[in-house]
Amino acid sequence: MDDIYIPTVFQRYNRSLRGVLIDNQPWLVARELGYLIRERVESYVLRLDDDLFREARLVTGSGEEVVLLVSDYGAFHVLNRFRDPEHRELRKWITGYVLPVLRDQGLMAACSPKRMQAKGEGRPIAVLDWQGELWVPMGEVPRLMREERRGRWWRRE
């Protein structure tokens, strides 16, 4: 555990979920996944198979921190164990946004499209960086138009 990783921070309902890509495998911070589902999940994660969790050092604003990470498959075990109808939207967000962004951080050809987050004064928005241009999901265009009229700007992260 000599490596230190820089996490990608995702925001959902004013809570953060950090994730990292280790050996082209996405990993999520177990404690923060637990915060999102309002459960203490660390003891359950430690009972999963050894390939579904690990410890790692992550860079933080004040130095570094050793955290318990859960793999993408392990995260779905956690969501299944602490089943709740509200977790369906969380699962969709993780599978449709968080995991693809983490996987895109792996080694890719320079001309390949890459998912990323644009930060602004509002909540972050998922964009696609392709051939030097940012592409926005069609459903986000009305919100961006409103934000632009208010004088708010977005930038790549």
N, CA, C and O atoms as a DFTB+ gen file, in Angstrom:
628 C
 N C O
     1  1       0.826      -1.174       0.000
     2  2       0.000       0.000       0.000
     3  2       0.880       1.251       0.000
     4  3       0.651       2.176       0.779
     5  1       1.880       1.275      -0.871
     6  2       2.786       2.416      -0.941
     7  2       2.256       3.520      -1.840
     8  3       2.654       4.675      -1.688
     9  1       1.378       3.198      -2.765
    10  2       0.872       4.191      -3.703
    11  2      -0.148       5.103      -3.039
    12  3      -0.915       4.688      -2.170
    13  1      -0.132       6.366      -3.476
    14  2      -1.122       7.343      -3.018
    15  2      -1.922       7.759      -4.245
    16  3      -1.348       8.101      -5.279
    17  1      -3.227       7.730      -4.134
    18  2      -4.106       8.008      -5.268
    19  2      -4.826       9.338      -5.075
    20  3      -5.163       9.730      -3.958
    21  1      -5.049      10.011      -6.182
    22  2      -5.821      11.253      -6.173
    23  2      -7.249      10.893      -6.563
    24  3      -7.487      10.454      -7.688
    25  1      -8.196      11.070      -5.657
    26  2      -9.571      10.645      -5.953
    27  2     -10.314      11.657      -6.818
    28  3      -9.989      12.844      -6.835
    29  1     -11.306      11.163      -7.524
    30  2     -12.272      12.014      -8.212
    31  2     -13.459      12.139      -7.275
    32  3     -13.952      11.140      -6.749
    33  1     -13.914      13.354      -7.067
    34  2     -14.999      13.600      -6.116
    35  2     -16.291      13.846      -6.891
    36  3     -16.352      14.712      -7.764
    37  1     -17.309      13.078      -6.561
    38  2     -18.629      13.213      -7.164
    39  2     -19.573      13.746      -6.097
    40  3     -19.426      13.429      -4.917
    41  1     -20.530      14.544      -6.507
    42  2     -21.489      15.126      -5.571
    43  2     -22.894      14.623      -5.883
    44  3     -23.322      14.601      -7.037
    45  1     -23.598      14.221      -4.835
    46  2     -25.004      13.823      -4.967
    47  2     -25.710      14.197      -3.675
    48  3     -25.307      13.766      -2.595
    49  1     -26.753      14.992      -3.783
    50  2     -27.520      15.430      -2.614
    51  2     -26.612      16.058      -1.553
    52  3     -26.736      15.757      -0.366
    53  1     -25.707      16.924      -1.984
    54  2     -24.781      17.638      -1.104
    55  2     -23.883      16.702      -0.292
    56  3     -23.384      17.081       0.767
    57  1     -23.683      15.509      -0.778
    58  2     -22.750      14.565      -0.158
    59  2     -21.733      14.159      -1.222
    60  3     -22.046      14.073      -2.409
    61  1     -20.537      13.918      -0.773
    62  2     -19.499      13.551      -1.730
    63  2     -19.289      12.043      -1.739
    64  3     -19.487      11.355      -0.738
    65  1     -18.884      11.560      -2.894
    66  2     -18.492      10.166      -3.072
    67  2     -17.184      10.199      -3.849
    68  3     -17.145      10.609      -5.009
    69  1     -16.119       9.764      -3.196
    70  2     -14.826       9.742      -3.867
    71  2     -14.612       8.386      -4.521
    72  3     -15.015       7.348      -3.997
    73  1     -13.975       8.424      -5.667
    74  2     -13.650       7.208      -6.390
    75  2     -12.275       7.318      -7.022
    76  3     -11.801       8.412      -7.327
    77  1     -11.648       6.179      -7.212
    78  2     -10.336       6.144      -7.861
    79  2     -10.305       4.988      -8.852
    80  3     -11.088       4.043      -8.754
    81  1      -9.405       5.080      -9.788
    82  2      -9.174       4.003     -10.742
    83  2      -7.824       3.380     -10.404
    84  3      -6.787       4.033     -10.526
    85  1      -7.837       2.133      -9.985
    86  2      -6.614       1.419      -9.632
    87  2      -6.520       0.204     -10.540
    88  3      -7.396      -0.660     -10.526
    89  1      -5.459       0.141     -11.326
    90  2      -5.258      -0.954     -12.290
    91  2      -6.471      -1.111     -13.201
    92  3      -6.946      -2.223     -13.437
    93  1      -6.963       0.011     -13.708
    94  2      -8.122       0.066     -14.604
    95  2      -9.400      -0.517     -13.990
    96  3     -10.294      -0.959     -14.711
    97  1      -9.477      -0.514     -12.676
    98  2     -10.659      -0.986     -11.949
    99  2     -11.176       0.162     -11.089
   100  3     -10.418       0.721     -10.297
   101  1     -12.468       0.530     -11.229
   102  2     -12.998       1.615     -10.394
   103  2     -13.264       1.146      -8.961
   104  3     -13.770       0.048      -8.730
   105  1     -12.910       2.008      -8.011
   106  2     -13.113       1.751      -6.595
   107  2     -13.772       2.958      -5.963
   108  3     -13.462       4.095      -6.319
   109  1     -14.680       2.722      -5.024
   110  2     -15.403       3.783      -4.336
   111  2     -15.101       3.727      -2.840
   112  3     -14.871       2.650      -2.291
   113  1     -15.100       4.881      -2.186
   114  2     -14.867       4.924      -0.738
   115  2     -16.108       4.371      -0.047
   116  3     -17.200       4.924      -0.179
   117  1     -15.936       3.283       0.687
   118  2     -17.059       2.570       1.303
   119  2     -17.825       3.449       2.293
   120  3     -19.056       3.455       2.286
   121  1     -17.120       4.179       3.132
   122  2     -17.786       5.014       4.138
   123  2     -18.698       6.053       3.482
   124  3     -19.795       6.318       3.974
   125  1     -18.243       6.641       2.368
   126  2     -19.043       7.664       1.697
   127  2     -20.230       7.050       0.955
   128  3     -21.278       7.684       0.836
   129  1     -20.073       5.825       0.454
   130  2     -21.213       5.111      -0.114
   131  2     -22.254       4.876       0.989
   132  3     -23.457       5.001       0.758
   133  1     -21.774       4.536       2.180
   134  2     -22.666       4.369       3.322
   135  2     -23.388       5.657       3.689
   136  3     -24.568       5.627       4.040
   137  1     -22.689       6.792       3.609
   138  2     -23.351       8.078       3.887
   139  2     -24.494       8.313       2.899
   140  3     -25.551       8.818       3.276
   141  1     -24.280       7.949       1.646
   142  2     -25.318       8.165       0.635
   143  2     -26.561       7.321       0.883
   144  3     -27.669       7.737       0.546
   145  1     -26.388       6.134       1.471
   146  2     -27.547       5.275       1.736
   147  2     -27.952       5.317       3.214
   148  3     -28.848       4.587       3.638
   149  1     -27.293       6.168       3.984
   150  2     -27.592       6.366       5.407
   151  2     -27.431       5.073       6.227
   152  3     -28.267       4.740       7.067
   153  1     -26.354       4.376       5.959
   154  2     -26.051       3.135       6.682
   155  2     -24.557       3.082       6.969
   156  3     -23.756       3.687       6.256
   157  1     -24.187       2.352       8.020
   158  2     -22.773       2.070       8.283
   159  2     -22.448       0.774       7.559
   160  3     -22.958      -0.289       7.914
   161  1     -21.601       0.863       6.546
   162  2     -21.386      -0.293       5.683
   163  2     -20.009      -0.931       5.845
   164  3     -19.763      -1.990       5.269
   165  1     -19.109      -0.325       6.605
   166  2     -17.743      -0.825       6.665
   167  2     -17.663      -2.262       7.156
   168  3     -16.927      -3.063       6.579
   169  1     -18.405      -2.611       8.215
   170  2     -18.324      -3.980       8.743
   171  2     -18.864      -4.985       7.721
   172  3     -18.352      -6.101       7.626
   173  1     -19.883      -4.604       6.963
   174  2     -20.402      -5.506       5.927
   175  2     -19.380      -5.653       4.797
   176  3     -19.172      -6.757       4.293
   177  1     -18.750      -4.563       4.400
   178  2     -17.768      -4.607       3.309
   179  2     -16.604      -5.515       3.685
   180  3     -16.094      -6.246       2.835
   181  1     -16.176      -5.480       4.945
   182  2     -15.058      -6.323       5.367
   183  2     -15.399      -7.807       5.339
   184  3     -14.493      -8.639       5.368
   185  1     -16.679      -8.160       5.284
   186  2     -17.079      -9.571       5.191
   187  2     -17.230     -10.038       3.738
   188  3     -17.451     -11.223       3.490
   189  1     -17.112      -9.113       2.780
   190  2     -17.188      -9.497       1.368
   191  2     -15.932     -10.271       0.978
   192  3     -14.966     -10.315       1.740
   193  1     -15.943     -10.876      -0.202
   194  2     -14.755     -11.561      -0.704
   195  2     -13.592     -10.575      -0.812
   196  3     -13.795      -9.378      -1.013
   197  1     -12.374     -11.095      -0.675
   198  2     -11.180     -10.248      -0.634
   199  2     -10.983      -9.405      -1.888
   200  3     -10.370      -8.340      -1.817
   201  1     -11.484      -9.853      -3.025
   202  2     -11.274      -9.087      -4.256
   203  2     -12.282      -7.950      -4.425
   204  3     -12.197      -7.197      -5.395
   205  1     -13.227      -7.814      -3.503
   206  2     -14.251      -6.777      -3.614
   207  2     -13.970      -5.551      -2.748
   208  3     -14.690      -4.557      -2.844
   209  1     -12.941      -5.600      -1.905
   210  2     -12.583      -4.444      -1.094
   211  2     -11.077      -4.392      -0.922
   212  3     -10.379      -5.385      -1.129
   213  1     -10.586      -3.227      -0.542
   214  2      -9.169      -3.022      -0.292
   215  2      -8.993      -1.725       0.469
   216  3      -9.917      -0.915       0.546
   217  1      -7.825      -1.525       1.026
   218  2      -7.472      -0.253       1.633
   219  2      -6.516       0.466       0.704
   220  3      -5.735      -0.162      -0.011
   221  1      -6.585       1.789       0.719
   222  2      -5.679       2.585      -0.104
   223  2      -5.493       3.938       0.545
   224  3      -6.315       4.379       1.348
   225  1      -4.393       4.596       0.186
   226  2      -4.137       5.949       0.659
   227  2      -4.604       6.920      -0.405
   228  3      -4.247       6.793      -1.576
   229  1      -5.402       7.889       0.008
   230  2      -5.912       8.910      -0.896
   231  2      -5.411      10.279      -0.462
   232  3      -5.254      10.555       0.728
   233  1      -5.166      11.127      -1.449
   234  2      -4.786      12.503      -1.184
   235  2      -6.024      13.261      -0.725
   236  3      -7.092      13.131      -1.322
   237  1      -5.882      14.048       0.328
   238  2      -6.970      14.906       0.800
   239  2      -6.456      16.340       0.857
   240  3      -5.280      16.599       0.606
   241  1      -7.333      17.246       1.184
   242  2      -6.935      18.640       1.285
   243  2      -5.917      18.890       2.382
   244  3      -5.160      19.859       2.315
   245  1      -5.889      18.030       3.391
   246  2      -4.976      18.227       4.517
   247  2      -3.847      17.195       4.560
   248  3      -3.178      17.054       5.584
   249  1      -3.634      16.484       3.475
   250  2      -2.554      15.501       3.441
   251  2      -2.988      14.225       2.762
   252  3      -3.260      14.201       1.562
   253  1      -3.049      13.163       3.544
   254  2      -3.485      11.884       2.998
   255  2      -4.301      11.134       4.037
   256  3      -4.259      11.441       5.228
   257  1      -5.051      10.137       3.554
   258  2      -5.956       9.391       4.420
   259  2      -6.008       7.945       3.929
   260  3      -6.056       7.697       2.724
   261  1      -5.998       7.004       4.852
   262  2      -6.174       5.595       4.513
   263  2      -7.670       5.303       4.590
   264  3      -8.301       5.532       5.621
   265  1      -8.231       4.798       3.494
   266  2      -9.673       4.546       3.437
   267  2      -9.937       3.113       2.984
   268  3      -9.087       2.464       2.374
   269  1     -11.125       2.649       3.296
   270  2     -11.599       1.354       2.834
   271  2     -12.334       1.587       1.517
   272  3     -13.284       2.368       1.452
   273  1     -11.885       0.903       0.476
   274  2     -12.500       1.038      -0.841
   275  2     -13.291      -0.212      -1.167
   276  3     -12.961      -1.309      -0.716
   277  1     -14.335      -0.035      -1.954
   278  2     -15.142      -1.152      -2.417
   279  2     -15.168      -1.089      -3.947
   280  3     -15.283      -0.010      -4.529
   281  1     -15.062      -2.246      -4.585
   282  2     -15.088      -2.286      -6.053
   283  2     -16.500      -1.983      -6.546
   284  3     -17.443      -1.891      -5.759
   285  1     -16.626      -1.829      -7.860
   286  2     -17.954      -1.565      -8.413
   287  2     -18.909      -2.715      -8.104
   288  3     -20.065      -2.485      -7.749
   289  1     -18.437      -3.935      -8.237
   290  2     -19.279      -5.092      -7.933
   291  2     -19.603      -5.161      -6.444
   292  3     -20.714      -5.524      -6.057
   293  1     -18.624      -4.808      -5.614
   294  2     -18.857      -4.766      -4.179
   295  2     -19.867      -3.693      -3.790
   296  3     -20.647      -3.881      -2.857
   297  1     -19.855      -2.569      -4.506
   298  2     -20.829      -1.503      -4.239
   299  2     -22.246      -2.009      -4.503
   300  3     -23.176      -1.651      -3.780
   301  1     -22.414      -2.829      -5.521
   302  2     -23.742      -3.365      -5.806
   303  2     -24.157      -4.394      -4.761
   304  3     -25.346      -4.539      -4.478
   305  1     -23.189      -5.114      -4.181
   306  2     -23.495      -5.986      -3.047
   307  2     -24.017      -5.153      -1.878
   308  3     -24.991      -5.528      -1.226
   309  1     -23.363      -4.025      -1.618
   310  2     -23.779      -3.153      -0.526
   311  2     -25.190      -2.630      -0.780
   312  3     -26.030      -2.664       0.119
   313  1     -25.459      -2.150      -1.985
   314  2     -26.786      -1.622      -2.295
   315  2     -27.853      -2.712      -2.208
   316  3     -28.989      -2.440      -1.820
   317  1     -27.495      -3.935      -2.566
   318  2     -28.435      -5.044      -2.475
   319  2     -28.679      -5.437      -1.013
   320  3     -29.804      -5.773      -0.641
   321  1     -27.636      -5.395      -0.192
   322  2     -27.760      -5.760       1.216
   323  2     -28.642      -4.754       1.966
   324  3     -29.485      -5.146       2.774
   325  1     -28.449      -3.475       1.701
   326  2     -29.214      -2.422       2.352
   327  2     -30.272      -1.916       1.372
   328  3     -30.308      -0.737       1.020
   329  1     -31.105      -2.814       0.954
   330  2     -32.102      -2.536      -0.091
   331  2     -33.119      -1.500       0.365
   332  3     -33.640      -1.548       1.479
   333  1     -33.382      -0.554      -0.546
   334  2     -34.361       0.502      -0.302
   335  2     -34.799       1.002      -1.679
   336  3     -33.963       1.099      -2.577
   337  1     -36.065       1.318      -1.873
   338  2     -36.510       1.808      -3.187
   339  2     -35.774       3.066      -3.648
   340  3     -35.619       3.285      -4.850
   341  1     -35.323       3.889      -2.713
   342  2     -34.594       5.098      -3.077
   343  2     -33.224       4.795      -3.665
   344  3     -32.661       5.633      -4.370
   345  1     -32.683       3.631      -3.393
   346  2     -31.352       3.287      -3.880
   347  2     -31.333       3.005      -5.376
   348  3     -30.259       2.957      -5.976
   349  1     -32.492       2.820      -5.987
   350  2     -32.559       2.571      -7.424
   351  2     -31.948       3.745      -8.195
   352  3     -31.166       3.539      -9.123
   353  1     -32.303       4.964      -7.814
   354  2     -31.757       6.149      -8.488
   355  2     -30.262       6.296      -8.211
   356  3     -29.505       6.721      -9.084
   357  1     -29.842       5.947      -7.007
   358  2     -28.419       5.984      -6.677
   359  2     -27.656       4.988      -7.542
   360  3     -26.594       5.312      -8.074
   361  1     -28.191       3.783      -7.684
   362  2     -27.547       2.770      -8.525
   363  2     -27.445       3.253      -9.973
   364  3     -26.412       3.069     -10.618
   365  1     -28.506       3.865     -10.479
   366  2     -28.477       4.383     -11.853
   367  2     -27.414       5.469     -12.003
   368  3     -26.719       5.531     -13.017
   369  1     -27.295       6.323     -10.987
   370  2     -26.291       7.381     -11.030
   371  2     -24.880       6.784     -11.014
   372  3     -23.997       7.230     -11.747
   373  1     -24.684       5.772     -10.169
   374  2     -23.359       5.143     -10.089
   375  2     -23.019       4.439     -11.397
   376  3     -21.915       4.604     -11.916
   377  1     -23.952       3.657     -11.934
   378  2     -23.657       2.908     -13.163
   379  2     -23.632       3.785     -14.408
   380  3     -22.873       3.512     -15.339
   381  1     -24.447       4.831     -14.439
   382  2     -24.529       5.656     -15.638
   383  2     -23.593       6.835     -15.659
   384  3     -23.350       7.412     -16.718
   385  1     -23.058       7.210     -14.500
   386  2     -22.215       8.404     -14.465
   387  2     -20.881       8.168     -13.745
   388  3     -19.821       8.377     -14.334
   389  1     -20.922       7.738     -12.488
   390  2     -19.708       7.635     -11.682
   391  2     -18.723       6.630     -12.276
   392  3     -17.565       6.967     -12.525
   393  1     -19.175       5.405     -12.502
   394  2     -18.261       4.375     -13.006
   395  2     -17.719       4.688     -14.401
   396  3     -16.529       4.483     -14.637
   397  1     -18.551       5.182     -15.348
   398  2     -17.980       5.547     -16.652
   399  2     -16.924       6.653     -16.563
   400  3     -15.917       6.602     -17.269
   401  1     -17.145       7.647     -15.705
   402  2     -16.150       8.718     -15.553
   403  2     -14.845       8.144     -15.008
   404  3     -13.764       8.488     -15.487
   405  1     -14.944       7.274     -14.010
   406  2     -13.729       6.672     -13.452
   407  2     -13.017       5.808     -14.494
   408  3     -11.795       5.880     -14.623
   409  1     -13.759       5.001     -15.229
   410  2     -13.137       4.132     -16.239
   411  2     -12.477       4.934     -17.354
   412  3     -11.456       4.518     -17.902
   413  1     -13.059       6.082     -17.689
   414  2     -12.486       6.910     -18.748
   415  2     -11.160       7.540     -18.335
   416  3     -10.433       8.058     -19.182
   417  1     -10.840       7.502     -17.054
   418  2      -9.578       8.068     -16.611
   419  2      -8.397       7.151     -16.914
   420  3      -7.242       7.549     -16.758
   421  1      -8.682       5.936     -17.344
   422  2      -7.617       5.007     -17.702
   423  2      -6.899       5.467     -18.956
   424  3      -7.254       6.481     -19.556
   425  1      -5.906       4.725     -19.334
   426  2      -5.151       5.076     -20.536
   427  2      -6.045       4.956     -21.763
   428  3      -6.605       3.897     -22.047
   429  1      -6.162       6.064     -22.481
   430  2      -7.003       6.097     -23.668
   431  2      -6.237       6.778     -24.788
   432  3      -5.318       7.558     -24.541
   433  1      -6.613       6.482     -25.993
   434  2      -6.022       7.174     -27.133
   435  2      -6.398       8.653     -27.077
   436  3      -7.475       9.006     -26.597
   437  1      -5.518       9.503     -27.562
   438  2      -5.741      10.950     -27.485
   439  2      -6.971      11.391     -28.266
   440  3      -7.595      12.393     -27.916
   441  1      -7.329      10.662     -29.316
   442  2      -8.461      11.078     -30.137
   443  2      -9.789      10.489     -29.646
   444  3     -10.832      10.762     -30.239
   445  1      -9.769       9.701     -28.592
   446  2     -10.996       9.092     -28.081
   447  2     -11.792      10.097     -27.268
   448  3     -11.212      10.962     -26.612
   449  1     -13.120       9.995     -27.303
   450  2     -13.937      10.854     -26.433
   451  2     -13.670      10.516     -24.970
   452  3     -13.349       9.377     -24.630
   453  1     -13.807      11.517     -24.117
   454  2     -13.543      11.328     -22.697
   455  2     -14.622      12.022     -21.882
   456  3     -14.903      13.201     -22.101
   457  1     -15.231      11.301     -20.941
   458  2     -16.209      11.899     -20.047
   459  2     -15.483      12.711     -18.991
   460  3     -14.402      12.334     -18.536
   461  1     -16.079      13.818     -18.607
   462  2     -15.504      14.636     -17.556
   463  2     -16.603      15.456     -16.897
   464  3     -17.758      15.416     -17.321
   465  1     -16.242      16.194     -15.866
   466  2     -17.190      17.048     -15.175
   467  2     -16.834      18.496     -15.464
   468  3     -15.662      18.872     -15.453
   469  1     -17.847      19.300     -15.720
   470  2     -17.663      20.742     -15.814
   471  2     -18.209      21.329     -14.526
   472  3     -19.319      21.003     -14.104
   473  1     -17.431      22.189     -13.912
   474  2     -17.841      22.808     -12.651
   475  2     -18.288      24.225     -12.932
   476  3     -17.730      24.913     -13.786
   477  1     -19.278      24.639     -12.220
   478  2     -19.762      26.001     -12.312
   479  2     -20.273      26.434     -10.968
   480  3     -19.954      25.826      -9.946
   481  1     -21.062      27.477     -10.962
   482  2     -21.629      27.933      -9.700
   483  2     -22.749      27.006      -9.240
   484  3     -23.034      26.923      -8.046
   485  1     -23.386      26.307     -10.183
   486  2     -24.423      25.341      -9.854
   487  2     -23.792      23.984      -9.605
   488  3     -22.597      23.885      -9.326
   489  1     -24.592      22.950      -9.706
   490  2     -24.050      21.604      -9.506
   491  2     -23.219      21.205     -10.721
   492  3     -23.460      21.717     -11.814
   493  1     -22.242      20.300     -10.561
   494  2     -21.421      19.870     -11.695
   495  2     -22.283      19.189     -12.757
   496  3     -23.349      18.648     -12.462
   497  1     -21.804      19.228     -13.979
   498  2     -22.534      18.627     -15.088
   499  2     -21.591      17.691     -15.835
   500  3     -20.413      17.997     -16.020
   501  1     -22.122      16.550     -16.262
   502  2     -21.336      15.593     -17.037
   503  2     -21.253      16.080     -18.473
   504  3     -22.269      16.410     -19.084
   505  1     -20.045      16.123     -19.008
   506  2     -19.844      16.520     -20.396
   507  2     -18.935      15.500     -21.063
   508  3     -18.298      14.680     -20.402
   509  1     -18.891      15.571     -22.378
   510  2     -18.027      14.706     -23.157
   511  2     -17.022      15.591     -23.879
   512  3     -17.408      16.487     -24.630
   513  1     -15.742      15.344     -23.656
   514  2     -14.678      16.093     -24.332
   515  2     -14.268      15.267     -25.548
   516  3     -13.692      14.187     -25.417
   517  1     -14.574      15.795     -26.734
   518  2     -14.265      15.062     -27.961
   519  2     -13.710      16.027     -28.983
   520  3     -14.360      17.007     -29.349
   521  1     -12.511      15.747     -29.437
   522  2     -11.804      16.558     -30.429
   523  2     -11.721      18.016     -29.995
   524  3     -11.877      18.924     -30.811
   525  1     -11.475      18.232     -28.710
   526  2     -11.300      19.574     -28.191
   527  2     -12.587      20.343     -27.940
   528  3     -12.530      21.510     -27.553
   529  1     -13.731      19.735     -28.143
   530  2     -15.015      20.394     -27.925
   531  2     -15.759      19.680     -26.794
   532  3     -15.648      18.465     -26.632
   533  1     -16.511      20.449     -26.023
   534  2     -17.319      19.874     -24.955
   535  2     -18.729      19.628     -25.476
   536  3     -19.348      20.520     -26.057
   537  1     -19.229      18.429     -25.267
   538  2     -20.580      18.039     -25.669
   539  2     -21.390      17.830     -24.399
   540  3     -20.925      17.222     -23.435
   541  1     -22.601      18.342     -24.422
   542  2     -23.463      18.329     -23.246
   543  2     -24.675      17.444     -23.534
   544  3     -25.197      17.469     -24.648
   545  1     -25.137      16.654     -22.545
   546  2     -26.362      15.878     -22.754
   547  2     -27.538      16.805     -23.075
   548  3     -27.680      17.868     -22.470
   549  1     -28.365      16.402     -24.015
   550  2     -29.476      17.229     -24.468
   551  2     -30.392      17.652     -23.322
   552  3     -30.904      18.771     -23.325
   553  1     -30.602      16.783     -22.355
   554  2     -31.476      17.108     -21.237
   555  2     -30.937      18.222     -20.342
   556  3     -31.701      18.831     -19.593
   557  1     -29.632      18.499     -20.410
   558  2     -29.025      19.541     -19.575
   559  2     -29.027      20.913     -20.249
   560  3     -28.744      21.916     -19.594
   561  1     -29.339      20.974     -21.540
   562  2     -29.278      22.240     -22.273
   563  2     -30.192      23.304     -21.676
   564  3     -29.738      24.436     -21.507
   565  1     -31.461      23.012     -21.344
   566  2     -32.293      24.070     -20.758
   567  2     -31.713      24.652     -19.474
   568  3     -31.769      25.863     -19.262
   569  1     -31.159      23.805     -18.622
   570  2     -30.559      24.292     -17.379
   571  2     -29.344      25.165     -17.672
   572  3     -29.152      26.199     -17.031
   573  1     -28.526      24.755     -18.633
   574  2     -27.356      25.556     -18.982
   575  2     -27.753      26.905     -19.556
   576  3     -27.095      27.913     -19.295
   577  1     -28.816      26.929     -20.331
   578  2     -29.288      28.192     -20.897
   579  2     -29.732      29.137     -19.766
   580  3     -29.439      30.332     -19.802
   581  1     -30.432      28.599     -18.776
   582  2     -30.852      29.428     -17.640
   583  2     -29.637      29.952     -16.883
   584  3     -29.588      31.122     -16.505
   585  1     -28.663      29.081     -16.665
   586  2     -27.462      29.480     -15.940
   587  2     -26.697      30.554     -16.714
   588  3     -26.179      31.501     -16.122
   589  1     -26.628      30.406     -18.023
   590  2     -25.901      31.385     -18.835
   591  2     -26.577      32.755     -18.765
   592  3     -25.898      33.781     -18.709
   593  1     -27.911      32.772     -18.769
   594  2     -28.630      34.040     -18.669
   595  2     -28.363      34.729     -17.333
   596  3     -28.421      35.954     -17.231
   597  1     -28.070      33.931     -16.317
   598  2     -27.761      34.497     -14.995
   599  2     -26.302      34.933     -14.890
   600  3     -25.879      35.446     -13.855
   601  1     -25.544      34.732     -15.945
   602  2     -24.143      35.136     -15.946
   603  2     -23.204      34.131     -15.322
   604  3     -22.070      34.468     -14.983
   605  1     -23.651      32.919     -15.166
   606  2     -22.801      31.885     -14.575
   607  2     -22.014      31.186     -15.689
   608  3     -22.520      30.999     -16.795
   609  1     -20.797      30.813     -15.388
   610  2     -19.938      30.188     -16.380
   611  2     -19.514      28.803     -15.912
   612  3     -19.506      28.512     -14.715
   613  1     -19.168      27.970     -16.853
   614  2     -18.733      26.599     -16.578
   615  2     -17.322      26.450     -17.048
   616  3     -16.897      27.127     -17.984
   617  1     -16.588      25.572     -16.414
   618  2     -15.207      25.299     -16.806
   619  2     -14.931      23.807     -16.679
   620  3     -15.583      23.099     -15.911
   621  1     -13.967      23.354     -17.438
   622  2     -13.548      21.949     -17.337
   623  2     -12.892      21.719     -15.996
   624  3     -12.283      22.618     -15.415
   625  1     -13.027      20.495     -15.516
   626  2     -12.392      20.169     -14.249
   627  2     -11.223      19.269     -14.521
   628  3     -10.529      18.860     -13.591
